[in-house]
Amino acid sequence: KQEVTQIPAALSVPEGENLVLNCSFTDSAIYNLQWFRQDPGKGLTSLLLIQSSQREQTSGRLNASLDKSSGRSTLYIAASQPGDSATYLCAVMGGSWQGGKLIFGQGTELSVKP
Amino acid sequence: GAVVSQHPSWVICKSGTSVKIECRSLDFQATTMFWYRQFPKQSLMLMATSNEGSKATYEQGVEKDKFLINHASLTLSTLTVTSAHPEDSSFYICSARDEDSGSETQYFGPGTRLLVL
């Protein structure tokens, strides 16, 4: 059974710092891995999606890496801003033979202080 | 990009009543939609996979008779919480897969907050 773990559970940093969020998963047979952002009381915003054949994806100040063999992904946020404060969730998708289900980690609650 | 809507965005009801939540894909067709629930400070837990024209597939531990799912068209899935109790209070989020895009990307709705008194 696939399990997804995110460390740390919460993180507080001063504005301008670069930071790394970690995600690990137990079953390396994944189709893709996705990072989401969730603001309090809101739905999910997709940030980056990495296919199983890819090593990383970049979007603006965000960079996500994937090491499938070790079951790890990192989300790197450069030059953090107060507007980056949110909960960040990673989710892995098994193959279509598994119905395309997403298994989520518990999330990392990020607070960027001005 | 693809948009998924949910209605209502929040609902308060009395214990014992039933509540229906709608999930719509606005600009694409989705034969498959997913329903999740999220308790405060916790992650999303998949409840069921909604399949257009057939029965939903429920995850282990989710009561089929408690959470009725109907996927009557290619753009609409509904989740009905029957005989709601305070412990059903949660944030319910749906997602839809745009299969025509050739990608497995799921697009998420904004969520429905349910409070059962």
Chai-1 contact restraints between the chains, C-beta under 6 A:
chainA,res_idxA,chainB,res_idxB,connection_type,confidence,min_distance_angstrom,max_distance_angstrom,comment,restraint_id
A,G43,B,I93,contact,1.0,0.0,6.0,A-B,restraint_1
A,G43,B,F108,contact,1.0,0.0,6.0,A-B,restraint_2
A,G43,B,G109,contact,1.0,0.0,6.0,A-B,restraint_3
A,G43,B,P110,contact,1.0,0.0,6.0,A-B,restraint_4
A,G43,B,G111,contact,1.0,0.0,6.0,A-B,restraint_5
A,L44,B,F108,contact,1.0,0.0,6.0,A-B,restraint_6
A,G99,B,T49,contact,1.0,0.0,6.0,A-B,restraint_7
A,G100,B,E104,contact,1.0,0.0,6.0,A-B,restraint_8
A,K101,B,L46,contact,1.0,0.0,6.0,A-B,restraint_9
A,F104,B,S43,contact,1.0,0.0,6.0,A-B,restraint_10
A,F104,B,L44,contact,1.0,0.0,6.0,A-B,restraint_11
A,Q106,B,S43,contact,1.0,0.0,6.0,A-B,restraint_12
A,G107,B,S43,contact,1.0,0.0,6.0,A-B,restraint_13
